[in-house]
Amino acid sequence: MKRETTRYLKEMAYYSSIGFQVALPIIICFYIGSYLDENVFHSTPWATLIFLALGIAAGFRNIALMIKKIRKL
């Protein structure tokens, strides 16, 4: 393959992973929080809300790191 085609494919693979890098931390933290609420603390929404906020923060952090990496290219 040509060098430009290879670079284009690598960039497309990187950009297509944005959704996963944002959604997965949110989903994982939500399930951890709901598990802790139901099985450990026996409280209603507090651990879920705290871990959901942590997941959202992790998603934004991933976006910031991606923007930083894209600017270096």
FIMILUM-211347 format. One record per atom (N, C-alpha, C, O): x negated, y negated, z; residue in one letter. Coordinates in steps of 0.001 Angstrom, whole numbers, padded with zeros to 6 digits, always signed. Last residue first. Layout:
BEGIN
XYZa ...
# end
This chain:
BEGIN
+000229-015447+015703l +000094-014891+014347l -000034-016028+013409l -000160-015821+012202l +000788-016927+017916k -000615-016586+017673k -000829-016039+016270k -001920-016147+015710k +003543-017014+017871r +002808-018256+017609r +001334-017998+017345r +000691-018765+016628r +004143-014428+018667i +004437-014829+017290i +003676-016099+016944i +003206-016238+015814i +003458-014487+021371k +002711-013633+020471k +002928-014026+019007k +001999-013963+018202k +005377-016285+022331k +003953-016580+022509k +003101-015759+021540k +002142-016269+020961k +007680-014866+021760i +007460-016161+021117i +005979-016533+021194i +005407-017035+020227i +007295-012681+023480m +007357-012469+022037m +007103-013774+021287m +006388-013783+020285m +007410-013909+025969l +006172-013247+025556l +006149-013002+024052l +005097-013104+023421l +010080-014775+025922a +008992-015751+026018a +007666-015142+025574a +006887-015792+024877a +011412-012307+025847i +011565-013251+024740i +010420-014257+024749i +009852-014559+023700i +010637-011282+028335n +010232-010594+027118n +010352-011500+025895n +009498-011469+025009n +011932-013121+029967r +010471-013041+030002r +009961-012350+028749r +008968-012778+028161r +014572-012491+029438f +014058-013797+029033f +012536-013822+029036f +011922-014477+028194f +014575-009911+030605g +014866-010086+029183g +014359-011418+028665g +013781-011484+027580g +014065-010546+033268a +013088-009738+032536a +013315-009847+031025a +012356-009872+030254a +016425-011927+033859a +015142-012629+033938a +014057-011860+033171a +013225-012469+032499a +018211-009819+033587i +018318-010963+032688i +017016-011748+032682i +016553-012185+031629i +017322-008221+035730g +017273-007714+034355g +017362-008829+033331g +016668-008795+032315g +017907-009871+037904l +016517-009491+037630l +016349-008971+036201l +015347-009255+035545l +020690-009904+037678a +019941-011157+037521a +018468-010871+037239a +017850-011554+036423a +021144-007216+038236l +021539-007752+036942l +020811-009067+036663l +020368-009310+035540l +020302-007096+040864f +019517-006394+039855f +019899-006825+038444f +019058-006801+037546f +022335-008705+042022i +020924-009052+042181i +020082-008383+041095i +019241-009033+040474i +024675-007326+041310l +024470-008697+040862l +023000-009108+040952l +022484-009781+040060l +024237-004869+042612t +024451-004923+041170t +024182-006321+040635t +023525-006474+039605t +024110-005633+045257a +022904-005081+044626a +023033-005110+043105a +022055-005348+042397a +026854-006613+045535w +025659-007418+045770w +024410-006882+045105w +023709-007641+044436w +029475-005627+045338p +028768-006008+044115p +027368-006567+044315p +026738-006966+043335p +029848-003718+047891t +030564-003815+046629t +029705-004344+045489t +029225-003528+044703t +027902-001189+049537s +028453-002538+049445s +029057-002686+048056s +028804-001877+047163s +026391+001046+050126h +027852+001107+050249h +028456-000291+050318h +029402-000536+051066h +023658+001432+049802f +024117+000354+050672f +025614+000381+050950f +026060-000214+051931f +023566+003939+048316v +022628+003582+049370v +023238+002575+050331v +023327+002830+051533v +025579+004392+046389n +025004+005508+047134n +024137+005111+048321n +023994+005900+049256n +026596+001989+045247e +027475+003125+045526e +026873+004118+046510e +027580+004634+047376e +024392+000227+045062d +025638-000183+045704d +026481+001013+046126d +027016+001044+047234d +022545+001751+043615l +022230+001364+044990l +023482+000932+045743l +023627+001231+046928l +023946+001932+041180y +023611+003144+041927y +023325+002809+043387y +023802+003495+044291y +024010-000748+040436s +025276-000076+040736s +025039+001232+041489s +025842+001605+042345s +021230-001217+040096g +022003-001959+041092g +023310-001277+041441g +023688-001225+042611g +020672+000545+037973i +019971+000694+039249i +020759+000002+040356i +020938+000567+041435i +022317-000538+035991y +022585+000804+036505y +021853+001081+037817y +022378+001785+038680y +021093-003078+035664f +022501-002969+036040f +022807-001594+036640f +023473-001495+037671f +018539-002362+034805c +018700-002999+036120c +020152-002954+036590c +020412-002808+037785c +019209-001283+032276i +018544-000458+033290i +018731-001055+034680i +019047-000336+035627i +020337-003516+030969i +021114-002290+031179i +020517-001443+032296i +021240-000945+033159i +018178-005333+030984i +019461-005696+031571i +020268-004451+031901i +020823-004342+032994i +016141-003972+029607p +015956-004337+031016p +017268-004691+031709p +017451-004386+032888p +017518-003612+027006l +017153-002494+027885l +016882-002901+029331l +017365-002215+030233l +017859-006131+025705a +018998-005392+026251a +018600-004308+027251a +019292-004113+028250a +015321-007033+024909v +016177-007892+025723v +017248-007069+026426v +017519-007281+027608v +014186-005054+023453q +013380-005647+024514q +014182-006589+025393q +013764-006909+026506q +016167-004531+021555f +015865-003534+022579f +015108-004146+023749f +015358-003801+024904f +016006-006894+020017g +017240-006515+020707g +017004-005515+021818g +017576-005635+022901g +013382-006748+018966i +013780-007829+019871i +015021-007442+020674i +015065-007650+021887i +012643-004981+017029s +012618-004493+018408s +013077-005552+019413s +013150-005264+020607s +012526-006285+014652s +013687-005435+014883s +013732-004897+016309s +014772-004404+016745s +010047-007520+014748y +011252-008340+014913y +012492-007488+015175y +013413-007937+015857y +008387-005276+014284y +008263-006057+015524y +009532-006869+015782y +010033-006901+016906y +009173-004481+011758a +009323-003542+012877a +009260-004286+014206a +009993-003964+015142a +008415-006784+010335m +009827-006382+010386m +010082-005405+011528m +011111-005498+012198m +005626-006708+010659e +006400-007820+011207e +007871-007471+011322e +008512-007826+012311e +005029-004344+009273k +004718-004451+010701k +005513-005576+011353k +006016-005422+012465k +005839-005071+006679l +006511-003973+007377l +006244-004009+008880l +007143-003733+009674l +003992-007144+006156y +005426-007414+006151y +006186-006330+006911y +007078-006637+007701y +001583-005726+006174r +001814-006771+007174r +003303-007078+007288r +003819-007254+008392r +002022-004079+003945t +001793-003490+005261t +002062-004503+006363t +002693-004181+007370t +002189-006017+001940t +003332-005134+002204t +003207-004508+003585t +004194-004420+004316t -000385-007119+002014e +000785-007964+002313e +002002-007124+002652e +002766-007473+003552e -001981-004929+001222r -002161-005510+002551r -000940-006358+002947r -000511-006314+004100r -000257-002293-000465k -000967-003558-000441k -001018-004101+000980k -000188-003759+001823k -000826+001191+000000m +000000+000000+000000m -000865-001248+000000m -002027-001242+000407m 
# end
